[in-house]
């Protein structure tokens, strides 16, 4: 379902915006530098963004469409990044009784907490790696 949402948001945004927003952003050197870093490793950046359990899908879909990211990279990165999140959600749903027990006894169920923290750390680390400017060697 998210693949359809990615496609629709991308199509509608590009039709309405027509790259005006990207043209506006290109006037800012810092933003241009960030967008260039993202474009160099676009698929990996999208993957780490979609991996994050705290970034909303709709917002990232919209931002990627505005930034001019390639639709195939958004779809593939979105799909690959959603797999771990989806598996965690399914597993958590199957553990509903355990979650109730966790709510009643907050010191138990550390595996779920650790998995969510790991997803956040990996996602933030990956996003920051591709956002920060790279030093060129001479």
MIMI-42395 format. One record per residue: residue number from 1; residue in one letter; x, y, z of N, C-alpha, C, CB in turn. Coordinates in steps of 0.2 Angstrom, whole numbers, padded with zeros to 4 digits. Atoms other than C-alpha are relative to their C-alpha. Glycine has a CB too. Example, Ala and Ser with C-alpha at 12.3 -4.5 7.8 and 13.67 -1.06 7.14 Angstrom:
MIMI-42395
 resi resn n_east n_north  n_up ca_east ca_north ca_up c_east c_north  c_up cb_east cb_north cb_up
    1    a   0004   -0006  0000    0062    -0022  0039   0004    0006  0000   -0005     0000  0006
    2    s  -0004   -0006 -0001    0068    -0005  0036  -0004    0005  0003    0002     0002 -0007
//
This chain:
MIMI-42395
 resi resn n_east n_north  n_up ca_east ca_north ca_up c_east c_north  c_up cb_east cb_north cb_up
    1    x   0004   -0006  0000    0000     0000  0000   0004    0006  0000   -0005     0000  0006
    2    x  -0004   -0006  0000    0014     0012  0004   0003    0001 -0007    0006    -0001  0005
    3    x  -0003   -0001  0007    0021     0009 -0014  -0005    0004 -0004    0002    -0007 -0003
    4    x   0005   -0004  0004    0005     0016 -0021   0000    0007  0003   -0007    -0003  0001
    5    x   0000   -0007 -0003    0006     0031 -0009   0006    0003 -0002    0000    -0001  0008
    6    x  -0006   -0003  0002    0024     0034 -0014  -0001    0003 -0007    0006    -0005  0000
    7    x   0001   -0002  0007    0019     0034 -0032  -0005    0006 -0001   -0003    -0006 -0004
    8    x   0005   -0005  0001    0003     0045 -0030   0003    0007  0003   -0006    -0002  0004
    9    x  -0003   -0006 -0003    0012     0058 -0019   0005    0003 -0005    0003    -0001  0007
   10    x  -0005   -0003  0005    0027     0059 -0031  -0004    0003 -0006    0004    -0006 -0002
   11    x   0004   -0003  0006    0015     0061 -0046  -0003    0006  0001   -0005    -0006 -0003
   12    x   0004   -0006 -0002    0004     0074 -0038   0004    0005  0001   -0005    -0002  0006
   13    x  -0004   -0006 -0002    0018     0084 -0031   0004    0002 -0006    0005    -0003  0005
   14    x  -0004   -0002  0006    0028     0084 -0047  -0005    0004 -0005    0003    -0006 -0004
   15    x   0005   -0003  0005    0012     0089 -0057  -0001    0007  0003   -0006    -0004  0000
   16    x   0002   -0006 -0003    0007     0103 -0045   0006    0005  0001   -0003    -0001  0007
   17    x  -0006   -0004 -0001    0025     0109 -0041   0004    0002 -0006    0005    -0003  0005
   18    x  -0004   -0001  0006    0034     0107 -0057   0007    0003  0001   -0004     0006 -0004
   19    x  -0007   -0002 -0002    0051     0109 -0049   0001    0007  0002    0005    -0002 -0006
   20    x  -0001   -0007 -0002    0048     0127 -0043   0003    0000  0007   -0007     0003  0001
   21    x  -0003    0000 -0007    0052     0122 -0025   0008   -0002  0000   -0003    -0005  0004
   22    x  -0007    0002  0001    0069     0114 -0030   0004    0006 -0003    0000    -0006 -0005
   23    x  -0003   -0006  0002    0073     0130 -0040   0001    0005  0005   -0004     0002 -0006
   24    x   0000   -0005 -0006    0069     0140 -0025   0006   -0002  0005   -0007     0000  0004
   25    x  -0006    0003 -0005    0081     0129 -0014   0007    0001 -0003   -0002    -0007  0002
   26    x  -0007    0000  0003    0095     0130 -0027   0003    0007  0001   -0001    -0001 -0007
   27    x  -0003   -0006 -0001    0097     0148 -0022   0004    0000  0007   -0005     0005  0001
   28    x  -0004    0001 -0006    0104     0142 -0005   0006   -0005  0000   -0005    -0002  0006
   29    x  -0006    0005  0001    0122     0135 -0005   0000   -0006  0005    0006     0005  0001
   30    x   0000    0005 -0005    0119     0125  0011  -0005   -0005 -0002   -0001     0003  0007
   31    x   0006    0005  0003    0103     0117  0004   0003   -0004 -0006   -0006     0003 -0001
   32    x  -0003    0003  0006    0112     0114 -0013   0005   -0006  0002    0003     0005 -0004
   33    x  -0005    0005 -0002    0126     0105 -0004  -0003   -0006  0003    0005     0003  0005
   34    x   0003    0006 -0003    0115     0094  0006  -0004   -0004 -0005   -0006     0002  0005
   35    x   0004    0004  0005    0104     0089 -0009   0005   -0003 -0005   -0004     0005 -0004
   36    x  -0005    0004  0004    0120     0085 -0019   0003   -0006  0004    0006     0005 -0001
   37    x  -0002    0005 -0004    0126     0074 -0005  -0005   -0006  0000    0001     0002  0008
   38    x   0005    0005  0001    0109     0065 -0005   0000   -0003 -0007   -0007     0003  0002
   39    x   0000    0003  0007    0109     0063 -0024   0006   -0005 -0001    0000     0006 -0005
   40    x  -0006    0004  0001    0126     0055 -0023  -0002   -0008  0002    0006     0002  0003
   41    x   0002    0007 -0003    0119     0040 -0013  -0008    0000  0002    0004    -0001  0007
   42    x   0008   -0001 -0001    0100     0043 -0015  -0003   -0006  0002   -0003     0002 -0007
   43    x   0003    0006 -0003    0095     0025 -0013   0001   -0001  0007    0002    -0006 -0005
   44    x  -0001    0001 -0007    0104     0023  0003  -0003    0005  0005    0008     0000  0000
   45    x   0003   -0005 -0004    0098     0039  0010  -0007   -0001  0001    0001     0007 -0003
   46    x   0007    0002  0000    0080     0034  0006  -0001   -0006  0004   -0003    -0001 -0007
   47    x   0000    0006 -0005    0083     0017  0014   0000    0002  0007    0005    -0005 -0002
   48    x  -0001   -0001 -0007    0089     0024  0030  -0006    0005  0003    0007     0004  0001
   49    x   0006   -0004 -0002    0075     0037  0030  -0006   -0004  0001   -0001     0006 -0005
   50    x   0006    0004 -0001    0062     0024  0028   0000   -0005  0005   -0002    -0003 -0007
   51    x  -0002    0004 -0006    0070     0013  0041  -0002    0003  0006    0007    -0002  0000
   52    x   0001   -0004 -0006    0067     0026  0054  -0008   -0001  0002    0001     0007 -0001
   53    x   0006    0000 -0002    0052     0022  0065  -0003    0006  0003    0000    -0005  0006
   54    x   0002   -0006 -0003    0050     0040  0070  -0002    0005 -0006    0005     0003  0004
   55    x   0002   -0004  0005    0049     0048  0053  -0006   -0002 -0004    0006     0001 -0006
   56    x   0007    0002  0003    0031     0048  0045   0001   -0001 -0007   -0005     0006  0001
   57    x  -0001    0002  0007    0030     0040  0028  -0003    0006 -0005   -0004    -0006 -0001
   58    x   0003   -0005  0004    0019     0053  0021   0004    0006 -0001   -0007     0003  0002
   59    x  -0005   -0005  0000    0031     0067  0025   0006   -0001 -0004    0002     0003  0007
   60    x  -0006    0002  0004    0046     0058  0018  -0002   -0001 -0007    0003    -0006  0003
   61    x   0002    0000  0007    0037     0054  0002  -0001    0007 -0003   -0007    -0004  0000
   62    x   0001   -0007  0002    0032     0072  0000   0007    0004 -0001   -0004     0004  0004
   63    x  -0007   -0003  0001    0050     0078  0003   0004   -0003 -0005    0004     0000  0007
   64    x  -0004    0003  0006    0058     0066 -0009  -0003    0002 -0006    0000    -0008  0001
   65    x   0003   -0002  0006    0046     0071 -0022   0002    0007 -0002   -0008     0000  0000
   66    x  -0002   -0007  0000    0050     0089 -0019   0007    0001 -0002   -0002     0004  0006
   67    x  -0008   -0001  0001    0069     0086 -0019   0002   -0002 -0007    0003    -0004  0005
   68    x  -0002    0002  0006    0068     0078 -0036   0003   -0007  0000    0005     0005 -0003
   69    x  -0002    0006  0000    0073     0061 -0031  -0003   -0005 -0005   -0001    -0004  0007
   70    x   0003    0005  0005    0071     0047 -0044  -0005   -0004  0003    0006    -0004 -0003
   71    x   0005    0004 -0002    0055     0038 -0042   0002   -0007  0001   -0006     0000 -0005
   72    x  -0002    0007 -0001    0063     0021 -0044   0004   -0001  0006    0004    -0003 -0006
   73    x  -0004    0000 -0006    0075     0025 -0030  -0005    0001  0007    0005     0005  0001
   74    x   0005   -0001 -0005    0060     0031 -0019  -0003   -0007  0001   -0004     0006 -0001
   75    x   0003    0006 -0001    0051     0015 -0022   0004   -0006  0003   -0003    -0002 -0007
   76    x  -0004    0006 -0002    0065     0003 -0020   0003    0001  0007    0006    -0001 -0005
   77    x  -0003   -0002 -0006    0073     0012 -0005  -0006    0000  0005    0003     0007  0000
   78    x   0006    0000 -0005    0055     0014  0003  -0002   -0008  0001   -0006     0003 -0003
   79    x   0001    0007 -0001    0052    -0005  0000   0005   -0003  0005    0000    -0004 -0007
   80    x  -0006    0004 -0004    0069    -0011  0007   0000    0003  0008    0006     0001 -0003
   81    x   0000   -0003 -0007    0068     0002  0022  -0007   -0002  0004    0000     0007 -0001
   82    x   0006    0002 -0003    0050    -0004  0026   0000   -0007  0003   -0006     0001 -0004
   83    x   0000    0007 -0002    0054    -0022  0028   0001   -0001  0007    0005    -0004 -0005
   84    x  -0001    0002 -0007    0062    -0022  0045  -0005    0004  0004    0007     0003  0002
   85    x   0005   -0003 -0004    0049    -0010  0051  -0007   -0004  0000   -0002     0008 -0002
   86    x   0006    0004  0000    0035    -0020  0045   0001   -0007  0004   -0002    -0002 -0008
   87    x  -0001    0006 -0004    0042    -0036  0052   0000    0001  0008    0007    -0003 -0002
   88    x   0001   -0001 -0007    0044    -0028  0069  -0007    0002  0002    0004     0007  0001
   89    x   0007   -0001 -0001    0026    -0022  0068  -0004   -0006  0000   -0003     0005 -0005
   90    x   0003    0006  0000    0020    -0039  0064   0002   -0004  0006    0001    -0004 -0007
   91    x  -0002    0004 -0006    0030    -0047  0077  -0003    0003  0007    0008     0000  0000
   92    x   0003   -0004 -0006    0024    -0034  0090  -0007   -0002  0000    0002     0007 -0001
   93    x   0007    0001  0000    0006    -0037  0085  -0001   -0008  0002   -0003     0001 -0007
   94    x   0001    0007 -0002    0009    -0056  0087   0001   -0001  0008    0004    -0005 -0004
   95    x  -0002    0000 -0007    0016    -0052  0104  -0005    0004  0005    0007     0002  0001
   96    x   0005   -0005 -0003    0000    -0042  0110   0000   -0002  0008   -0007     0000 -0003
   97    x   0001    0001 -0007   -0002    -0052  0126   0007    0002  0004   -0001    -0008  0001
   98    x  -0007   -0002 -0003    0017    -0049  0130   0000    0007  0001    0006    -0003 -0004
   99    x  -0001   -0007 -0001    0015    -0031  0127  -0005    0002  0006   -0003     0003 -0007
  100    x   0005   -0002 -0006    0000    -0030  0139   0004   -0002  0007   -0006    -0004  0000
  101    x  -0004    0002 -0006    0012    -0039  0152   0005    0005  0001    0003    -0007 -0001
  102    x  -0005   -0005 -0001    0025    -0026  0148  -0003    0006  0003    0003     0001 -0007
  103    x   0003   -0006 -0002    0013    -0012  0151  -0001   -0001  0008   -0006     0002 -0003
  104    x   0001    0001 -0007    0009    -0020  0168   0006   -0001  0004   -0004    -0006  0001
  105    x  -0006    0001 -0004    0027    -0024  0172   0005    0003 -0005    0002    -0008  0001
  106    x  -0004   -0003  0005    0038    -0011  0163   0007   -0002  0000    0000     0007  0002
  107    x  -0007    0002  0000    0054    -0019  0168   0001   -0007 -0005    0003    -0002  0007
  108    x  -0001    0006  0004    0051    -0034  0156  -0001    0002 -0007   -0006    -0005  0002
  109    x   0001   -0001  0007    0051    -0035  0137   0005    0005 -0003   -0007     0003 -0001
  110    x  -0006   -0004  0002    0068    -0027  0134   0001   -0001 -0007    0006    -0001  0004
  111    x  -0002    0001  0007    0070    -0035  0117  -0004    0004 -0005   -0002    -0008 -0002
  112    x   0004   -0004  0004    0056    -0025  0109   0003    0007  0001   -0007     0000  0002
  113    x  -0002   -0007 -0001    0063    -0009  0117   0007    0001 -0004    0001     0002  0007
  114    x  -0007    0000  0003    0081    -0014  0111  -0001    0001 -0008    0004    -0006  0002
  115    x   0001    0000  0007    0075    -0017  0093  -0002    0007 -0003   -0005    -0006 -0002
  116    x   0002   -0007  0002    0066     0000  0092   0006    0004  0000   -0006     0002  0004
  117    x  -0006   -0005  0000    0081     0009  0098   0005   -0002 -0005    0003    -0001  0007
  118    x  -0004    0002  0005    0092    -0001  0086  -0002    0003 -0007    0001    -0007  0000
  119    x   0003   -0002  0007    0081     0004  0071   0001    0008  0000   -0007    -0001  0000
  120    x  -0001   -0008  0000    0082     0023  0077   0007    0001 -0001   -0003     0002  0007
  121    x  -0008   -0002  0001    0101     0023  0079   0002   -0002 -0007    0004    -0005  0005
  122    x  -0002    0002  0007    0104     0014  0062  -0003    0005 -0005   -0002    -0007 -0002
  123    x   0003   -0005  0004    0092     0026  0054   0003    0007  0000   -0008     0000  0001
  124    x  -0002   -0007 -0001    0098     0042  0061   0008    0000 -0002    0000     0002  0008
  125    x  -0007    0001  0003    0116     0036  0058   0001    0000 -0007    0004    -0006  0003
  126    x   0000    0000  0008    0113     0032  0040  -0002    0007 -0003   -0005    -0005 -0002
  127    x   0002   -0006  0003    0104     0048  0037   0005    0006  0001   -0007     0002  0003
  128    x  -0005   -0005 -0001    0117     0059  0045   0006   -0001 -0004    0002     0000  0008
  129    x  -0006    0001  0004    0131     0050  0036  -0001    0003 -0007    0001    -0008 -0001
  130    x   0001   -0003  0007    0123     0055  0019  -0002    0007  0000   -0005    -0004 -0003
  131    x   0001   -0007 -0001    0118     0072  0025   0006    0004  0001   -0005     0002  0005
  132    x  -0006   -0004 -0001    0135     0078  0031   0004    0001 -0006    0003    -0003  0006
  133    x  -0005   -0001  0006    0147     0085  0018   0006   -0004  0001    0002     0008  0000
  134    x  -0005    0004  0000    0160     0074  0013   0007    0004 -0002   -0001    -0006 -0006
  135    x  -0006   -0004  0001    0178     0080  0014   0004   -0004 -0006    0005    -0001  0006
  136    x  -0003    0002  0006    0187     0078 -0003   0008    0000  0001   -0002     0004 -0006
  137    x  -0007    0000 -0001    0205     0072 -0003   0003    0002 -0006    0002    -0008  0002
  138    x  -0004   -0002  0005    0218     0080 -0013   0006   -0004 -0002    0002     0008  0001
//
